[in-house]
Amino acid sequence: MDILRKIIEPSLESALADIGVSDDFWKKALGVSREKSQGDLSLPCFPFAKQLGQNPAEIAEQLASSLSGEFDVAAVGGYLNFKAKSEWLARNVMSIDSAPGNTEVLIEHTSANPNGPFHVGRARNAILGDTLVRLNRLYGNEVRAEYYVDDMGKQVGVLAWALSNLSKQQVDDILDDADSINPRWAGKKDHETVRWYQAAQSLRSNEGADDIEEAIGKLVHASEHGDDAVLAQFEQAYKPVLDGMLETLSRLGIEFDTFTKESEFVVNGSVSSLMERLEGLEIHGVADNGAHFLDLGQRGLKGKTDFFYRRGDGSSLYATRDIAYHMWKWQQCDNLINVLGEDHKLQAKQVGMTLTELGEKVPNVMFYAFIKLPEGKMSTRKGNVVFMDDLLEEAKAQAASVVRELRSDLTDDEIDLIAEAVGVSAVRFNIVKVSPEKGFTFRWEEALSFEGESAPFVMYSHTRACSIASKVGRDANFESTGEIPDAMHELLRVMANYVDKLQQSITENKPHIFALYMLELATAYNSFYRDCHVIKDGAVDEFNYAISEKARELLRNGMTGAGIIPLESM
């Protein structure tokens, strides 16, 4: 609770100086109490024992007796426990500013290969990345959401070859209807075109596919040399697929400010200039086949130390183009964040070390673990995936069933609107609330659950606050505090941590911290709603109403940041 820390530290610094402690090392030890019953902040006094030659418990007692202010302080077992006084907390919570940031941030996320529809595994990148974008904007940072279009890689080459060489009948025969398109998605290009990609992959796995490999290799080789005709062919192949993918993301509330093509840095000469610079570095080397590399082992890299950036034929590799892209991105912002799967850790390390070698800054990276099916890892190539489009439809249908049962007074259009919002929010929150580095197994029953620690729980708390505001029919008028029972104090305490949790979430690039906080805020508001009535015998309790309205504001803003749609009625 930073607002409490700011008033405790000056008093504590003075009290410590009085007993002979002059250093400020203790500021790092002053932290959030382990248990709510202990208070809001705690300071262990054990580090002072040797310096002062006293028992920690005695030091804590001595300090507690000399401290006073807008907080209660108690000495327990060598710890100082601080608890904000309720009235002070209420006054400060009412003036919370959730947007103190002022940094220019570029967040690159998703960047999925445009060869088929989004499945749940791919979508984790997009959902986590978009939530980082939202949270940074909520904090007040100026954010640019960037999609890096992989428009010249092997997978796009496979797709382009398939579309040029295989008819629909051939694709159907090769797949033998094993992955027939869901009629619901007929006409949606990402779902239709993925069959060409899967058919080509099937052919490539057969014996005697050397001609196919050679043809695809030539296409990729030409693209890496900036061949305009091949790049145009690649774009014609992937663009309809990318449009379909973006349509799915839009339904999830995910939008991008800019799209940058990988090929741009080959065409404009950036990659060529970069390779010349890399060749001049002291850790540069040339392999027997003529390929160029940097020996990053000389800079401390363990394991795979040779970082190849140019093939023997003079063409660049993906990582080379990625470095050129990063150098360009640093010209656009103060802070750079990449969202990458955990399988990119080595390459990200190599790119970072190369940027350092070039005198460039290194981006922050949020790595995430993969979502698996019970039978194993999802794969577009193998066709064992759960498409995000299907999941959203199932989520909407389940939400509609629940809403229809609870609200027989609603029209079909109203139910459809609520079900879409609840379904999308539930799917997003199911992914966001899990720590990025933690993988998990996708199960339909968990993804579609609307009970417990879920988005609908938060949404319903917000609609309760909206219902109160609608009944009162005017703005709150906060002039003075009133009675503060336990449920209200707990809500105030949770609201006071709003900016802290938001800041922690974006500083550590961990959206789940703020997502879990939103569950805590919703829980606290529900207890307040139960125990602290705003309308009593037809009259409005102004203080209770002011607290309810502040909670509604924080719930609404926080839900938007976490990717939950803030409905006013459910």
Secondary structure as the mmCIF struct_conf table of DSSP 4:
data_model
#
loop_
_struct_conf.conf_type_id
_struct_conf.id
_struct_conf.beg_label_comp_id
_struct_conf.beg_label_asym_id
_struct_conf.beg_label_seq_id
_struct_conf.end_label_comp_id
_struct_conf.end_label_asym_id
_struct_conf.end_label_seq_id
HELX_RH_AL_P HELX_RH_AL_P1 ASP A 2 ASP A 18
TURN_TY1_P TURN_TY1_P1 ILE A 19 GLY A 20
HELX_RH_3T_P HELX_RH_3T_P1 PHE A 25 LYS A 28
TURN_TY1_P TURN_TY1_P2 ALA A 29 ALA A 29
STRN STRN1 GLY A 31 VAL A 32
BEND BEND1 ARG A 34 GLU A 35
HELX_RH_3T_P HELX_RH_3T_P2 LYS A 36 GLN A 38
BEND BEND2 ASP A 40 ASP A 40
STRN STRN2 LEU A 41 PRO A 44
HELX_RH_AL_P HELX_RH_AL_P2 PHE A 46 LEU A 52
TURN_TY1_P TURN_TY1_P3 GLY A 53 GLY A 53
BEND BEND3 GLN A 54 GLN A 54
HELX_RH_AL_P HELX_RH_AL_P3 PRO A 56 SER A 66
BEND BEND4 GLY A 69 GLU A 70
STRN STRN3 PHE A 71 VAL A 76
TURN_TY1_P TURN_TY1_P4 GLY A 77 GLY A 78
STRN STRN4 TYR A 79 ALA A 84
HELX_RH_AL_P HELX_RH_AL_P4 SER A 86 VAL A 93
TURN_TY1_P TURN_TY1_P5 MET A 94 SER A 95
BEND BEND5 SER A 98 SER A 98
STRN STRN5 GLU A 104 GLU A 108
BEND BEND6 PRO A 114 GLY A 116
HELX_LH_PP_P HELX_LH_PP_P1 PRO A 117 PHE A 118
STRN STRN6 HIS A 119 HIS A 119
HELX_RH_AL_P HELX_RH_AL_P5 VAL A 120 TYR A 139
TURN_TY1_P TURN_TY1_P6 GLY A 140 GLY A 140
STRN STRN7 GLU A 142 VAL A 149
BEND BEND7 MET A 152 GLY A 153
HELX_RH_AL_P HELX_RH_AL_P6 LYS A 154 ASN A 165
HELX_RH_AL_P HELX_RH_AL_P7 LYS A 168 LEU A 175
TURN_TY1_P TURN_TY1_P7 ASP A 176 ASP A 179
HELX_LH_PP_P HELX_LH_PP_P2 SER A 180 ASN A 182
HELX_RH_3T_P HELX_RH_3T_P3 PRO A 183 TRP A 185
TURN_TY1_P TURN_TY1_P8 ALA A 186 GLY A 187
HELX_RH_AL_P HELX_RH_AL_P8 LYS A 189 ARG A 204
TURN_TY1_P TURN_TY1_P9 SER A 205 SER A 205
BEND BEND8 ASN A 206 ASN A 206
TURN_TY1_P TURN_TY1_P10 GLU A 207 GLY A 208
HELX_RH_AL_P HELX_RH_AL_P9 ASP A 210 GLU A 224
TURN_TY1_P TURN_TY1_P11 HIS A 225 GLY A 226
HELX_RH_AL_P HELX_RH_AL_P10 ASP A 228 ARG A 251
TURN_TY1_P TURN_TY1_P12 LEU A 252 GLY A 253
BEND BEND9 ASP A 257 ASP A 257
STRN STRN8 THR A 258 LYS A 261
TURN_TY1_P TURN_TY1_P13 GLU A 262 SER A 263
HELX_RH_AL_P HELX_RH_AL_P11 GLU A 264 VAL A 267
TURN_TY1_P TURN_TY1_P14 ASN A 268 ASN A 268
BEND BEND10 GLY A 269 GLY A 269
HELX_RH_AL_P HELX_RH_AL_P12 SER A 270 GLU A 279
TURN_TY1_P TURN_TY1_P15 GLY A 280 GLY A 280
BEND BEND11 LEU A 281 LEU A 281
TURN_TY1_P TURN_TY1_P16 GLU A 282 ILE A 283
STRN STRN9 HIS A 284 VAL A 286
TURN_TY1_P TURN_TY1_P17 ASP A 288 ASN A 289
BEND BEND12 GLY A 290 GLY A 290
STRN STRN10 HIS A 292 ASP A 295
HELX_RH_3T_P HELX_RH_3T_P4 LEU A 296 ARG A 299
TURN_TY1_P TURN_TY1_P18 GLY A 300 GLY A 300
BEND BEND13 GLY A 303 LYS A 304
STRN STRN11 ASP A 306 ARG A 310
TURN_TY1_P TURN_TY1_P19 GLY A 312 ASP A 313
BEND BEND14 GLY A 314 GLY A 314
STRN STRN12 SER A 316 SER A 316
HELX_RH_AL_P HELX_RH_AL_P13 TYR A 318 LYS A 329
TURN_TY1_P TURN_TY1_P20 TRP A 330 GLN A 332
BEND BEND15 ASP A 334 ASP A 334
STRN STRN13 ASN A 335 GLY A 341
HELX_RH_3T_P HELX_RH_3T_P5 GLU A 342 HIS A 344
HELX_RH_AL_P HELX_RH_AL_P14 LYS A 345 GLU A 357
TURN_TY1_P TURN_TY1_P21 LEU A 358 GLY A 359
STRN STRN14 ASN A 364 TYR A 368
HELX_LH_PP_P HELX_LH_PP_P3 ALA A 369 PHE A 370
STRN STRN15 ILE A 371 LEU A 373
TURN_TY1_P TURN_TY1_P22 PRO A 374 GLU A 375
STRN STRN16 GLY A 376 LYS A 377
STRN STRN17 SER A 379 SER A 379
TURN_TY1_P TURN_TY1_P23 THR A 380 GLY A 383
STRN STRN18 ASN A 384 ASN A 384
STRN STRN19 PHE A 387 PHE A 387
HELX_RH_AL_P HELX_RH_AL_P15 MET A 388 LEU A 406
TURN_TY1_P TURN_TY1_P24 SER A 408 ASP A 409
BEND BEND16 LEU A 410 LEU A 410
HELX_RH_AL_P HELX_RH_AL_P16 ASP A 412 VAL A 432
TURN_TY1_P TURN_TY1_P25 LYS A 433 LYS A 433
BEND BEND17 VAL A 434 VAL A 434
TURN_TY1_P TURN_TY1_P26 PRO A 436 GLU A 437
STRN STRN20 PHE A 440 THR A 441
HELX_RH_AL_P HELX_RH_AL_P17 TRP A 444 ALA A 447
TURN_TY1_P TURN_TY1_P27 LEU A 448 LEU A 448
BEND BEND18 GLU A 451 SER A 454
HELX_RH_AL_P HELX_RH_AL_P18 ALA A 455 VAL A 472
BEND BEND19 ARG A 474 ARG A 474
BEND BEND20 SER A 480 SER A 480
HELX_RH_AL_P HELX_RH_AL_P19 ASP A 486 ALA A 496
TURN_TY1_P TURN_TY1_P28 ASN A 497 ASN A 497
HELX_RH_AL_P HELX_RH_AL_P20 TYR A 498 THR A 507
TURN_TY1_P TURN_TY1_P29 GLU A 508 ASN A 509
HELX_RH_AL_P HELX_RH_AL_P21 PRO A 511 ASP A 531
BEND BEND21 CYS A 532 CYS A 532
BEND BEND22 VAL A 534 VAL A 534
STRN STRN21 ILE A 535 LYS A 536
TURN_TY1_P TURN_TY1_P30 ASP A 537 GLY A 538
STRN STRN22 ALA A 539 VAL A 540
HELX_RH_AL_P HELX_RH_AL_P22 GLU A 542 ALA A 562
TURN_TY1_P TURN_TY1_P31 GLY A 563 GLY A 563
BEND BEND23 GLU A 568 GLU A 568
#
